[in-house]
């Protein structure tokens, strides 16, 4: 049961990480540490797409689910089931790379805009 709970927590953290990568520039404009962390995360996401790597959080979640029950295909948690559908959306690697480039460009624009 512990591995299942930990896997669900990893999915939730993964979802929050994705939200941070999308919207982090709005917070990073006001805080240098958040900005550095956000830009580093975007750079890592970009490198993962270029090298066709899987996210370490994905590996961790799969490992935890296998430890809980190797035959389990559905976690049984309603919220986690739908968060996973958002996180692991079925898109081609090329489209994910294009979306990552657009996300990096959008965040660069946010960071370079003059502060109000």
KAPEJO-V546626 format. One record per backbone hydrogen bond with DSSP energy under -0.5 kcal/mol. CO is the residue of the C=O (numbers start at 1). NH is the residue of the N-H. If there is no record, write none. Layout:
BEGIN
CO | NH
CO | NH
END
This chain:
BEGIN
1 | 5
2 | 6
3 | 7
4 | 8
5 | 9
6 | 10
7 | 11
8 | 12
9 | 13
10 | 14
11 | 15
12 | 16
13 | 17
14 | 18
15 | 19
16 | 20
17 | 21
18 | 22
19 | 23
20 | 24
23 | 26
23 | 27
24 | 27
24 | 28
25 | 29
27 | 30
27 | 31
31 | 35
32 | 36
33 | 37
34 | 38
35 | 39
36 | 40
37 | 41
38 | 42
39 | 43
40 | 44
41 | 45
42 | 46
43 | 47
44 | 48
45 | 49
46 | 50
47 | 51
48 | 53
49 | 52
55 | 58
55 | 59
56 | 60
57 | 61
58 | 62
59 | 63
60 | 64
61 | 65
62 | 66
63 | 67
64 | 68
65 | 69
69 | 72
76 | 78
77 | 81
78 | 82
79 | 83
80 | 84
81 | 85
82 | 86
83 | 87
84 | 88
86 | 89
89 | 91
92 | 96
93 | 97
94 | 98
95 | 99
96 | 100
97 | 101
98 | 102
99 | 103
100 | 104
101 | 105
102 | 106
103 | 107
104 | 108
105 | 109
106 | 110
107 | 111
108 | 112
109 | 113
END
